[in-house]
Amino acid sequence: MDLLTVNDKAGAYPASYYAATAHMLDRFPALQGDENCDVCVIGAGYTGLSTALHLAQRGYDVILLEAQRLGFGASGRNGGQVGSGQRVEQGDLEKMLGKDHARQLWDLGEESKSTVRDLIAKNNIDCGYKPGVLHAEQKRRHLHHTQAYVEKLQREYGYEQIEYMDEASLRSAVGSDAYCGGSLDRGAGHLHPLNFALGLARACVAAGVRIFEETRVSEIKRGDPAEVLCKNGKVTAKFVALGANGYLGNLEPQVASRVMPINNFIVATEPLSDDMARSLIRDDVAIADSKFVVNYFRLSQDNRMLFGGGESYGYRFPKNLSAKARKPMLKIYPQLADVRIDYAWGGTLGITMNRMPDFRRLSANILSASGYSGHGVAMATLAGKLMAEAISGTAERFDIMADVPTSRFPGGTSLRAPLLILAMLWFSLRDRM
């Protein structure tokens, strides 16, 4: 199944709130004929845009290829949350990899947030960045763990920007009876994801990156130099950086066997009054809850509720996208029952077995980073910076990420779809228990 086109029109952004409010660039041409460069970057989401930008700023001649439009995939459709650390908690990383490696991963996670903020500031990217992410717990039996984890981050990692919230504190901050406590991370944040991607693209153009849209890569021929083959041309490059994530398909089997594409869905309501908006989220922070199939939501810059959620049992988007995410939204906020839904869209992201991103050397001159598992706004942006460092000859920090093992999904790519259905059925049942 071709995920680039099965749910979306070729060469067009989805009909999302983000696309409707984006600071669009003029369309870039498709590749025609043969080109040569130092580095060919495949995929113009956060990973590819950041890689291209950081390499161009180091003086490399860079070509960036995108099969659809800039920021077309998860980078332009996600919940906009800029999270702390890694997708996996530090205690679990310590058990998996040891305390020293876990600490290095925490430090990179912190750098990922500062990298996003620095890029916004240096390039004057208008993407409405706001601080604060609240993690909301649905089950009282899990609150002890939440409080202990907050204290661990404060005590062992010196992270003072996070605080535990008891039920009273949570209820005063979130207008919902669904949650019984949680934590507030003031060092995290949220933004307009597509405008952030397009801002990175503008910076790439200013740095001299040559961008080609609607240019699908059919094959990467390994060698020195490598050849990147497309429908109407090819790129010969000393290095290749791969950042296709959930839309990779079978372009690189080593990555595809470890990164599974899954879908998620978001709705945007009509604009709400200031009083209504603040009654839902008092301090205008982003929220993610404790379900495995996470509900994540926040207010837009024009006071719409942007709510993401809904289980996905296959790769085709449901016919009624609005109903898909509206249903979990009303479980959290029944007071929105009469509010109009103005936008509804789906998107495809990449997950791994252990929810840690897959950083990989495919050959001496081909690198890949993907599988951010819902934690990609900041981490994918940092991934581009780390790939640029590695291509420039300093690979230590890329290797910190690459040394985290990511297992192949059982059955390989051919069984991913049925496994996805079974897994999502199981986890949706677990969330209800």
LUMFIKOL-446766 format. One record per atom (N, C-alpha, C): residue in three letters; x negated, y negated, z negated. Coordinates in steps of 0.2 Angstrom, whole numbers, plus 5000, padded with zeros to 4 digits. Atoms other than C-alpha are relative to their C-alpha. Layout:
BEGIN
ALAXYZ;...
This chain:
BEGIN
MET499650065000;MET500050005000;MET499649945000;ASP500450064999;ASP499349835005;ASP500349954995;LEU499750055005;LEU499549724990;LEU499949935002;LEU500050064998;LEU499049574999;LEU500649975004;THR499550024996;THR500549575010;THR500750034998;VAL499449965001;VAL501849695002;VAL500549964996;ASN499650045004;ASN502549564990;ASN500049925003;ASP500250074998;ASP501949404999;ASP500049995007;LYS500150024993;LYS501949315016;LYS499349995001;ALA500650024998;ALA500349305025;ALA499949935000;GLY500250074999;GLY499449135023;GLY500549954996;ALA499650055003;ALA500749065011;ALA500050024992;TYR499949995007;TYR500849034992;TYR500750034998;PRO499349985002;PRO502249114982;PRO500449944998;ALA499550065002;ALA503749004978;ALA500050004992;SER500050015007;SER503148974960;SER500049934998;TYR500150065003;TYR503148824949;TYR499449975001;TYR500750024999;TYR501348814951;TYR499949975007;ALA500150024993;ALA501348804970;ALA500449945001;ALA499650064999;ALA502748674969;ALA499749944997;THR500350055003;THR501748564958;THR499249995001;ALA500750004999;ALA499948594965;ALA499849945004;HIS500450054996;HIS498748464971;HIS499750045006;MET500249964994;MET498548554988;MET499449975004;LEU500550024996;LEU497048554999;LEU500350015007;ASP499949984993;ASP497148555018;ASP499850075001;ARG500249934999;ARG497148735025;ARG499350005003;PHE500749994997;PHE495348795029;PHE500150055006;PRO499949964994;PRO495048885045;PRO499850084998;ALA500249935001;ALA494949075047;ALA499350015004;LEU500649994997;LEU493249145052;LEU500150025007;GLN500049984993;GLN492949155070;GLN499350015002;GLY500649994998;GLY491349235076;GLY499550024994;ASP500549975005;ASP489749275067;ASP499649944996;GLU500350055004;GLU488949175053;GLU499550034995;ASN500649985004;ASN487349185042;ASN500049954994;CYS500050045006;CYS487149125024;CYS499550044995;ASP500449965006;ASP486149165008;ASP500550054996;VAL499549965004;VAL487749224999;VAL500650005003;CYS499350004998;CYS489449285005;CYS500450024994;VAL499549995006;VAL490749274991;VAL500750025003;ILE499349984997;ILE492349374994;ILE500549994994;GLY499450025005;GLY493949314985;GLY499949944997;ALA500050075003;ALA494349134981;ALA500549994994;GLY499750025007;GLY495049154964;GLY499549974995;TYR500550035005;TYR494149104948;TYR499350035001;THR500749975000;THR492749224950;THR499749985006;GLY500450024994;GLY492349184968;GLY499949935000;LEU500150084999;LEU492648994967;LEU499449984995;SER500550015005;SER491548994951;SER499350025003;THR500649974997;THR490249104959;THR499749955006;ALA500250044994;ALA490148994975;ALA499849934997;LEU500150065003;LEU490148834965;LEU499350004997;HIS500650005003;HIS488748884954;HIS499450015004;LEU500649994995;LEU487648954968;LEU499949945004;ALA500150064996;ALA487948804979;ALA499649944996;GLN500450055005;GLN487348694964;GLN499350014999;ARG500749985001;ARG485748794963;ARG499750005007;GLY500350014993;GLY485448754982;GLY500150065005;TYR499949954995;TYR486048914990;TYR500549985005;ASP499550014994;ASP486948915007;ASP500550064999;VAL499549965002;VAL488648995002;VAL500650005005;ILE499349994997;ILE490149065012;ILE500550034996;LEU499549975004;LEU491749095003;LEU500650035005;LEU499449974996;LEU493049215011;LEU500650014996;GLU499449995003;GLU494849225006;GLU500550035005;ALA499649974995;ALA496049345014;ALA500749965000;GLN499450034999;GLN497549235010;GLN499949924999;ARG500150075002;ARG497449055002;ARG499649994994;LEU500450015006;LEU496348984989;LEU500450004993;GLY499650005006;GLY496949034972;GLY500750045001;PHE499449974998;PHE498249144980;PHE500250064995;GLY499949945004;GLY498149294968;GLY500149984993;ALA499950015007;ALA498149304949;ALA499849934998;SER500350065002;SER497149144948;SER500549945001;GLY499650054999;GLY498549044954;GLY500750014998;ARG499349985002;ARG500049134946;ARG500050014993;ASN500049975007;ASN499549174928;ASN500349954995;GLY499850045006;GLY500049114911;GLY499649944998;GLY500350065002;GLY498748984910;GLY499650004994;GLN500350005006;GLN498049034894;GLN499250015000;VAL500850005000;VAL496149004890;VAL499950034993;GLY500049975006;GLY495849134877;GLY499350004997;SER500650005003;SER494449154864;SER499750085001;GLY500449935000;GLY493149304864;GLY500250045006;GLN499949954995;GLN493549454874;GLN500750034999;ARG499349985000;ARG495149544878;ARG500150054994;VAL500049955005;VAL494649674865;VAL499849974993;GLU500350045007;GLU494449624846;GLU499350024999;GLN500749995002;GLN492749614839;GLN499950064996;GLY500149945003;GLY492949754827;GLY500050065004;ASP500049944995;ASP493349874841;ASP499450005004;LEU500750004996;LEU491849814851;LEU499450024996;GLU500549985004;GLU490749834836;GLU500050084999;LYS499949935000;LYS491350014835;LYS499750035006;MET500149974994;MET491150044853;MET499349995002;LEU500750024998;LEU489449954856;LEU499549984995;GLY500550025005;GLY488649904840;GLY500149934999;LYS499950075002;LYS488649734831;LYS499649955004;ASP500450054996;ASP487249654841;ASP500349995007;HIS499750004993;HIS488049694858;HIS500749964999;ALA499450035001;ALA489749644851;ALA500049924999;ARG500150075001;ARG489049474845;ARG499849975006;GLN500150034994;GLN488349444862;GLN500649995004;LEU499450004996;LEU490049474870;LEU500449944997;TRP499650065003;TRP490849354857;TRP499749935003;ASP500350074998;ASP489649214862;ASP500149995007;LEU499850014993;LEU489949244880;LEU500749985001;GLY499350025000;GLY491749234877;GLY500149934998;GLU500050075002;GLU491549064868;GLU499749965005;GLU500350044995;GLU490449004882;GLU500550005006;SER499550004995;SER491849054894;SER500549944999;LYS499550065001;LYS493048924886;LYS499649945001;SER500350074999;SER491748784886;SER499849995007;THR500150014993;THR491348824904;THR500649975004;VAL499450034997;VAL493148794909;VAL500149934998;ARG499950075002;ARG493248634899;ARG499549965003;ASP500550044997;ASP491548574906;ASP500149995007;LEU499950004993;LEU492048614924;LEU500649955001;ILE499450055000;ILE493748514921;ILE499749934999;ALA500350075001;ALA492748364914;ALA499649985005;LYS500550024996;LYS491348364926;LYS500349985007;ASN499750004993;ASN492448384942;ASN500749965000;ASN499450045000;ASN493948274936;ASN500650045002;ILE499449954998;ILE495148424938;ILE500649984996;ASP499350025003;ASP496948374935;ASP500450064999;CYS499649945001;CYS497648534927;CYS500350004994;GLY499650015006;GLY498448474911;GLY499750044994;TYR500349965005;TYR497248564899;TYR500249974993;LYS499850025007;LYS497948564881;LYS499750064995;PRO500249955004;PRO497248654866;PRO500550044996;GLY499649965004;GLY497948794856;GLY500450065003;VAL499649944998;VAL498548974858;VAL500250034993;LEU499749975006;LEU499649054845;LEU500250075002;HIS499949934999;HIS499649244843;HIS500650024995;ALA499449985004;ALA501349304837;ALA500150074999;GLU499949935001;GLU501649464828;GLU500750024999;GLN499349985000;GLN503249554829;GLN500250054994;LYS499949945005;LYS503049694816;LYS499649984993;ARG500350025007;ARG502749654797;ARG499450054998;ARG500549955002;ARG501649814795;ARG499349985003;HIS500650024996;HIS500349734807;HIS499749934997;LEU500350075003;LEU500149564797;LEU499450014997;HIS500649995004;HIS498849634786;HIS499450005005;HIS500550004995;HIS497749674801;HIS499949935003;THR500150074998;THR498049504808;THR499649954996;GLN500350045005;GLN497549414792;GLN499350025000;ALA500649985001;ALA496049524790;ALA499549985006;TYR500450014994;TYR495449494808;TYR499949925000;VAL500150075000;VAL495649304806;VAL499449994995;GLU500550015005;GLU494549314790;GLU499350035003;LYS500749974998;LYS493249424799;LYS499749955005;LEU500350054996;LEU493049294813;LEU499849944996;GLN500250065004;GLN492949154800;GLN499350024997;ARG500649985005;ARG491649254789;ARG499450025004;GLU500549974997;GLU490649354801;GLU499849965007;TYR500150034994;TYR490749254817;TYR500049925000;GLY500050075001;GLY490849074810;GLY500549965004;TYR499550034995;TYR492349044820;TYR500649974995;GLU499650035005;GLU493348914809;GLU500649975004;GLN499550034996;GLN494548864823;GLN500750045000;ILE499449965001;ILE495749004819;ILE500350004993;GLU499750005007;GLU496949014805;GLU500650055000;TYR499449955000;TYR498249144799;TYR500649964998;MET499450035001;MET500049104799;MET500550054997;ASP499549955003;ASP501249184787;ASP500749985003;GLU499350014996;GLU503149194792;GLU500249934999;ALA499750075001;ALA503649024785;ALA499649965005;SER500450044995;SER502248944795;SER500150015007;LEU499949994993;LEU502549034811;LEU500749985002;ARG499350024998;ARG504449004810;ARG500149925001;SER500050084999;SER504148814808;SER499749985006;ALA500350024994;ALA503048814823;ALA500350035007;VAL499749964995;VAL504048934834;VAL500850014999;GLY499349995001;GLY505948924836;GLY500350065002;SER499849944999;SER506249104836;SER500050054994;ASP500049955006;ASP506749244824;ASP499650065002;ALA500349944998;ALA505749374834;ALA499450014996;TYR500649995002;TYR504149344825;TYR499949994992;CYS500150015007;CYS503549364807;CYS499349984997;GLY500650025002;GLY501849294807;GLY499550005006;GLY500550004995;GLY500249274817;GLY499449964999;SER500650045001;SER498749164820;SER500049955005;LEU500050054995;LEU498449004828;LEU499249985001;ASP500650014998;ASP496848974838;ASP499949935003;ARG500150074998;ARG496448794840;ARG499449995005;GLY500650014995;GLY494848824850;GLY500250035007;ALA499849984993;ALA495848914864;ALA500449945003;GLY499650054997;GLY496948824876;GLY500550025006;HIS499649984995;HIS498148824891;HIS500049945006;LEU500150054995;LEU498148734908;LEU500550035006;HIS499749994993;HIS498948734926;HIS499650045004;PRO500649964997;PRO498048884933;PRO499949995008;LEU500250014993;LEU498248844952;LEU499749935001;ASN500450064999;ASN497748664950;ASN499350014997;PHE500749995002;PHE496248724940;PHE499650045006;ALA500349974994;ALA495848844955;ALA499849955006;LEU500150054994;LEU496048704968;LEU499549954998;GLY500550055003;GLY495048584957;GLY499350035001;LEU500649974999;LEU493648714958;LEU499850005007;ALA500150004993;ALA493848724977;ALA499849945002;ARG500250064998;ARG493648544979;ARG499349994998;ALA500750005002;ALA492048554969;ALA499550045004;CYS500449964996;CYS491448694980;CYS499949965007;VAL500150044993;VAL491748584996;VAL499549954999;ALA500450055001;ALA490848444988;ALA499350024999;ALA500749975001;ALA489348554984;ALA499850045007;GLY500349984994;GLY489248615002;GLY500250075002;VAL499849934999;VAL490148785001;VAL500450005007;ARG499649994994;ARG490848845018;ARG500650054999;ILE499449965002;ILE492648905015;ILE500450035006;PHE499649974995;PHE493649025026;PHE500650034997;GLU499449975003;GLU495449065022;GLU500350055005;GLU499749954995;GLU496549195030;GLU499550045004;THR500649964997;THR494949295033;THR499950064995;ARG500049945004;ARG495149475027;ARG499450045001;VAL500649954999;VAL493649585024;VAL500250075001;SER499849934998;SER493749755032;SER499550054997;GLU500649965002;GLU492049825027;GLU499449964998;ILE500650035002;ILE490449785018;ILE499550055002;LYS500549954998;LYS488949865027;LYS499449984995;ARG500650015005;ARG487549885014;ARG499450005004;GLY500750014997;GLY485749835018;GLY499749944998;ASP500450065002;ASP484549695017;ASP499849975007;PRO499450035004;PRO485349585023;PRO500650055001;ALA499449974999;ALA487149645021;ALA500449975005;GLU499550034995;GLU488549625034;GLU500750014997;VAL499350005002;VAL490249575029;VAL500550005006;LEU499650004994;LEU491449625043;LEU500749984999;CYS499350035000;CYS493149535046;CYS500350015007;LYS499649994994;LYS494449545060;LYS499749975006;ASN500250044994;ASN493749405071;ASN499349984999;GLY500750025001;GLY491949395065;GLY499650044994;LYS500349975006;LYS490649445052;LYS499549954997;VAL500450045004;VAL489549365039;VAL499350044999;THR500749975002;THR487649415037;THR499749964995;ALA500250045006;ALA487049375020;ALA499550044996;LYS500549975004;LYS485549405009;LYS500450044993;PHE499649985006;PHE486849434994;PHE500750005001;VAL499350005000;VAL488649474992;VAL500350014993;ALA499750005007;ALA489749434977;ALA500750015001;LEU499349984999;LEU491449524976;LEU500449984994;GLY499550025005;GLY492849444966;GLY500750015002;ALA499349994998;ALA494449524973;ALA500550024995;ASN499549985005;ASN495149594957;ASN500550045002;GLY499549964999;GLY496849664958;GLY500250015008;TYR499850004993;TYR496949634977;TYR499450035004;LEU500649974996;LEU495349734981;LEU500250055005;GLY499949944995;GLY496149884989;GLY499550054999;ASN500549955000;ASN494950014994;ASN499349975003;LEU500650034997;LEU493549895000;LEU499450034996;GLU500649985004;GLU492349954986;GLU500350064995;PRO499749955004;PRO492850124979;PRO499750014993;GLN500350005007;GLN491650114964;GLN500449954996;VAL499650055004;VAL492649964958;VAL500850025000;ALA499349985000;ALA494350024964;ALA500250064995;SER499949945004;SER494250184954;SER500049984992;ARG500050025007;ARG494050084938;ARG500449944998;VAL499650065001;VAL495149924941;VAL500750025003;MET499349984998;MET497049964942;MET500449935001;PRO499650065000;PRO498149824949;PRO500750024997;ILE499350005003;ILE499749794939;ILE500349935002;ASN499650064998;ASN501149664942;ASN500349974993;ASN499650045005;ASN501849534930;ASN500449955003;PHE499550044998;PHE503249414931;PHE500149944996;ILE499950065004;ILE503549234926;ILE500649965003;VAL499550054998;VAL505049114926;VAL499849934997;ALA500050075003;ALA505148924924;ALA500749975000;THR499350035001;THR506648844917;THR500049935003;GLU499950074998;GLU507348674922;GLU499749964995;PRO500350045006;PRO506548534912;PRO500449994994;LEU499650015006;LEU507048524894;LEU499949944997;SER500150075004;SER507348374883;SER499450014995;ASP500550005004;ASP505948334872;ASP500250034993;ASP499849975006;ASP506948384857;ASP500150085000;MET500049934999;MET507348554864;MET499350035001;ALA500749974999;ALA505548584870;ALA499750014993;ARG500450005006;ARG504848544853;ARG500450054995;SER499749955004;SER506148654844;SER499850075002;LEU500249934998;LEU505548804854;LEU499250014998;ILE500750005002;ILE503648764852;ILE499849934998;ARG500150075003;ARG503348624840;ARG499449965002;ASP500650044999;ASP501548584844;ASP499750015007;ASP500249994993;ASP501448624862;ASP499450045002;VAL500549954999;VAL500348774861;VAL500250055004;ALA499849944996;ALA500348924872;ALA500150064995;ILE499849955004;ILE501049084864;ILE499950075004;ALA500049934997;ALA500649274867;ALA500250044994;ASP499849965006;ASP501449404856;ASP499650075000;SER500449945002;SER500849574850;SER500250065004;LYS499849954996;LYS501749684862;LYS499550035005;PHE500449984995;PHE500749794873;PHE500149975007;VAL499850034994;VAL501749734888;VAL500149934997;VAL500050065004;VAL501349554882;VAL500649955003;ASN499650064998;ASN502649414882;ASN499549944999;TYR500550065001;TYR501649254885;TYR500449945003;PHE499650064998;PHE502449074886;PHE499749944997;ARG500250075002;ARG502148894885;ARG500449955003;LEU499650064997;LEU502848724890;LEU499649975005;SER500450044995;SER502348644906;SER500049934999;GLN500150075001;GLN501848464908;GLN500649965000;ASP499350035000;ASP503648424912;ASP500550034996;ASN499549975005;ASN504448514898;ASN500450065002;ARG499749944998;ARG504948674907;ARG499750064995;MET500249945003;MET504848844898;MET499750045005;LEU500449954996;LEU503548954907;LEU500050064996;PHE499949945004;PHE503949124901;PHE499850065005;GLY500349944996;GLY502949284907;GLY500150064996;GLY499949935004;GLY503449464903;GLY500450045005;GLY499749954996;GLY504349614910;GLY499650055002;GLU500449944998;GLU503749784913;GLU500150015007;SER500049994993;SER503249834930;SER499850085001;TYR500149934999;TYR503450014936;TYR499850025007;GLY500249994994;GLY502750004953;GLY499749945003;TYR500450064997;TYR501849884965;TYR500549955004;ARG499650044997;ARG503349814974;ARG500449954995;PHE499650045005;PHE504149664965;PHE500750015000;PRO499349995000;PRO505949684960;PRO500349955004;LYS499650054995;LYS507249604971;LYS500249944996;ASN499850065004;ASN507849494956;ASN499549984995;LEU500650025004;LEU506249414950;LEU500349964994;SER499850045006;SER507249294939;SER500250044994;ALA499749965006;ALA508149424929;ALA499450044997;LYS500649965002;LYS506449524927;LYS499749964994;ALA500350035005;ALA505649394916;ALA500549964995;ARG499550045004;ARG507249304910;ARG500350054994;LYS499849955005;LYS507749464900;LYS499650004994;PRO500550005006;PRO506249464888;PRO500049934997;MET500050075003;MET506349274887;MET500649994995;LEU499450015004;LEU508149284880;LEU500050044994;LYS500149975006;LYS507649404867;LYS499649964995;ILE500450045005;ILE506349284860;ILE500449934999;TYR499650065000;TYR507449124864;TYR500750015002;PRO499350004998;PRO509249164865;PRO500449935001;GLN499750074999;GLN509648974864;GLN499949985007;LEU500150024993;LEU509048964882;LEU500550045005;ALA499649964995;ALA510449074889;ALA500449965005;ASP499650054996;ASP511348924897;ASP499549965004;VAL500450044996;VAL509748854904;VAL499850025007;ARG500149984993;ARG509448854923;ARG499350035001;ILE500749984998;ILE507948954930;ILE499949975007;ASP500250034993;ASP507148854944;ASP499550035004;TYR500549964997;TYR505748964948;TYR499950074997;ALA500149945002;ALA505349144947;ALA499550045005;TRP500549974995;TRP503749234954;TRP499750064996;GLY500449945002;GLY502649394952;GLY499349995002;GLY500750004998;GLY500849424953;GLY499750064998;THR500449935001;THR499549564953;THR499349984997;LEU500650015003;LEU498149564941;LEU499650074999;GLY500449945001;GLY496749694937;GLY499950024993;ILE500149975006;ILE496649804922;ILE499550065000;THR500449945000;THR495349934916;THR500250044994;MET499749955005;MET495550084905;MET499949974993;ASN500150035006;ASN494749994890;ASN500149934999;ARG499850075000;ARG495349824894;ARG499449955000;MET500650044999;MET493549754896;MET499949995007;PRO500150014992;PRO493049674913;PRO499550055002;ASP500549954997;ASP492049784925;ASP499549955004;PHE500550044997;PHE490449694929;PHE499550065003;ARG500449944997;ARG489449804942;ARG499649985005;ARG500550004994;ARG487949814953;ARG500250055005;LEU499849954995;LEU488549904969;LEU499450025004;SER500649984996;SER486849894977;SER499549944997;ALA500550055002;ALA485249784975;ALA500249935001;ASN499850074998;ASN486049634983;ASN500849995000;ILE499350015000;ILE487949664980;ILE500250014993;LEU499850015007;LEU488749614963;LEU500850005001;SER499350005000;SER490549634958;SER500249984993;ALA499850015007;ALA491549564943;ALA500850005001;SER499350005000;SER493449604940;SER500350044994;GLY499649965005;GLY494749694929;GLY500049964993;TYR500050045006;TYR494949554916;TYR500650014996;SER499549975004;SER496549634910;SER500449954996;GLY499650055003;GLY497549474907;GLY499649954996;HIS500450055004;HIS496049374899;HIS499549975005;GLY500550024995;GLY495349304915;GLY499949935002;VAL500150084998;VAL495649114916;VAL499349984998;ALA500750025002;ALA494049094906;ALA499550055002;MET500549954999;MET493149254908;MET499850015007;ALA500250004993;ALA493249254927;ALA499649945002;THR500450064999;THR492649084927;THR499350014998;LEU500749985002;LEU491149134917;LEU499750055004;ALA500349954996;ALA490949284928;ALA499649975006;GLY500350034995;GLY490549174942;GLY499349974999;LYS500650035003;LYS489249084932;LYS499450054999;LEU500549955002;LEU488449244927;LEU499750045007;MET500249974994;MET488449314945;MET499549965003;ALA500550054997;ALA487549154951;ALA499450014997;GLU500750005004;GLU486249174937;GLU499750075003;ALA500349934998;ALA485949364942;ALA499749995007;ILE500250004993;ILE485849324961;ILE499349955000;SER500550045000;SER484649184956;SER499350034997;GLY500549975003;GLY483549304947;GLY500050014993;THR500050005007;THR484049294929;THR500650044998;ALA499549965000;ALA485149444926;ALA500250024993;GLU499849985007;GLU485149464907;GLU500750004998;ARG499450015003;ARG486749394903;ARG500650035005;PHE499649964996;PHE487649474918;PHE500050074997;ASP500149935002;ASP486949644911;ASP500350014993;ILE499649995006;ILE487749604894;ILE500750035001;MET499449984998;MET489349624902;MET500050075004;ALA500049934996;ALA488849764915;ALA499950064995;ASP500149955004;ASP488249864900;ASP500650034996;VAL499349975003;VAL490049884893;VAL500350055005;PRO499849944996;PRO490550054900;PRO500849995002;THR499350004998;THR492250054910;THR500150075004;SER499849944997;SER492950224914;SER500450005006;ARG499649994995;ARG493650284930;ARG500750024998;PHE499349985001;PHE495550304930;PHE500150075002;PRO499949934998;PRO496050494930;PRO500350005007;GLY499749994994;GLY496450544948;GLY499849955005;GLY500350054995;GLY495550394956;GLY500649965003;THR499650054998;THR496450274967;THR500750035003;SER499549974997;SER497650404975;SER500650014995;LEU499549995005;LEU498550434958;LEU500149944996;ARG499950065005;ARG498550254951;ARG500749985000;ALA499350035000;ALA500350214956;ALA500450054995;PRO499649965005;PRO501150374947;PRO499749994993;LEU500350015007;LEU499950344932;LEU500349944997;LEU499850075003;LEU500450164931;LEU500750014998;ILE499349995002;ILE502350214930;ILE500050044994;LEU500049965006;LEU501950344917;LEU499849964994;ALA500350045005;ALA500850224907;ALA500549954997;MET499650065002;MET502050074907;MET500750034997;LEU499449975004;LEU503550194902;LEU499850014993;TRP500249985007;TRP502550254887;TRP499949944996;PHE500250065004;PHE501950084882;PHE500649964998;SER499450035001;SER503650004884;SER500450034994;LEU499749965005;LEU504350144873;LEU499749984993;ARG500350015006;ARG503050114860;ARG500149934997;ASP499950075002;ASP503349924860;ASP500750004996;ARG499450005003;ARG505149964855;ARG500150044993;MET499949965006;MET504750084840;MET499849964994;
